[in-house]
Amino acid sequence: MRKMITGYCPETDSQQTVVVDVKRIVLAGGMPAGYKAMSVHCPYADENGCHYGGTNNRDCPLAKKDHD
């Protein structure tokens, strides 16, 4: 599933939009299913780099928002 997430970006000090590819993860033992960010696409980070994004933008504060 692909989600567009818009919110405050500390790198640009403004509203930005990232595209996050998420995968539904089914857990054993009756635990509720969850979602995991598989990749993060940020136009700003792709062009300028980002101090917050980490490896492949996986640490992006916007990408860490709830994926439900």
Contacts in CASP RR format, 6 or more apart in sequence:
PFRMAT RR
TARGET T0000
AUTHOR 0000-0000-0000
METHOD contacts of the structure
MODEL  1
MRKMITGYCPETDSQQTVVVDVKRIVLAGGMPAGYKAMSVHCPYADENGC
HYGGTNNRDCPLAKKDHD
1 21 0 8 1.000
1 22 0 8 1.000
1 23 0 8 1.000
1 24 0 8 1.000
1 35 0 8 1.000
2 19 0 8 1.000
2 20 0 8 1.000
2 21 0 8 1.000
2 22 0 8 1.000
3 19 0 8 1.000
3 20 0 8 1.000
3 22 0 8 1.000
3 67 0 8 1.000
4 17 0 8 1.000
4 18 0 8 1.000
4 19 0 8 1.000
4 20 0 8 1.000
5 17 0 8 1.000
5 18 0 8 1.000
5 19 0 8 1.000
5 20 0 8 1.000
5 62 0 8 1.000
5 63 0 8 1.000
5 65 0 8 1.000
6 15 0 8 1.000
6 16 0 8 1.000
6 17 0 8 1.000
6 62 0 8 1.000
7 15 0 8 1.000
7 16 0 8 1.000
7 17 0 8 1.000
7 62 0 8 1.000
7 65 0 8 1.000
8 14 0 8 1.000
8 15 0 8 1.000
8 16 0 8 1.000
8 61 0 8 1.000
9 15 0 8 1.000
9 16 0 8 1.000
9 44 0 8 1.000
9 52 0 8 1.000
9 61 0 8 1.000
9 62 0 8 1.000
10 52 0 8 1.000
10 61 0 8 1.000
11 44 0 8 1.000
11 45 0 8 1.000
11 50 0 8 1.000
11 51 0 8 1.000
11 52 0 8 1.000
11 53 0 8 1.000
12 44 0 8 1.000
16 42 0 8 1.000
16 44 0 8 1.000
16 62 0 8 1.000
17 62 0 8 1.000
18 40 0 8 1.000
18 41 0 8 1.000
18 42 0 8 1.000
18 57 0 8 1.000
18 60 0 8 1.000
18 62 0 8 1.000
18 63 0 8 1.000
19 40 0 8 1.000
19 41 0 8 1.000
19 42 0 8 1.000
20 37 0 8 1.000
20 39 0 8 1.000
20 40 0 8 1.000
20 41 0 8 1.000
20 62 0 8 1.000
20 63 0 8 1.000
20 67 0 8 1.000
21 37 0 8 1.000
21 38 0 8 1.000
21 39 0 8 1.000
21 40 0 8 1.000
21 41 0 8 1.000
22 35 0 8 1.000
22 36 0 8 1.000
22 37 0 8 1.000
22 38 0 8 1.000
22 67 0 8 1.000
23 35 0 8 1.000
23 36 0 8 1.000
23 38 0 8 1.000
24 33 0 8 1.000
24 34 0 8 1.000
24 35 0 8 1.000
25 33 0 8 1.000
25 34 0 8 1.000
25 35 0 8 1.000
25 36 0 8 1.000
26 33 0 8 1.000
26 34 0 8 1.000
27 33 0 8 1.000
27 34 0 8 1.000
34 67 0 8 1.000
34 68 0 8 1.000
35 67 0 8 1.000
35 68 0 8 1.000
36 67 0 8 1.000
37 58 0 8 1.000
37 63 0 8 1.000
37 64 0 8 1.000
37 67 0 8 1.000
39 56 0 8 1.000
40 53 0 8 1.000
40 56 0 8 1.000
40 57 0 8 1.000
40 58 0 8 1.000
40 60 0 8 1.000
40 63 0 8 1.000
41 57 0 8 1.000
42 50 0 8 1.000
42 53 0 8 1.000
42 57 0 8 1.000
42 60 0 8 1.000
42 62 0 8 1.000
44 50 0 8 1.000
45 53 0 8 1.000
45 57 0 8 1.000
45 60 0 8 1.000
50 57 0 8 1.000
50 60 0 8 1.000
52 59 0 8 1.000
52 60 0 8 1.000
52 61 0 8 1.000
53 59 0 8 1.000
53 60 0 8 1.000
54 60 0 8 1.000
57 63 0 8 1.000
END
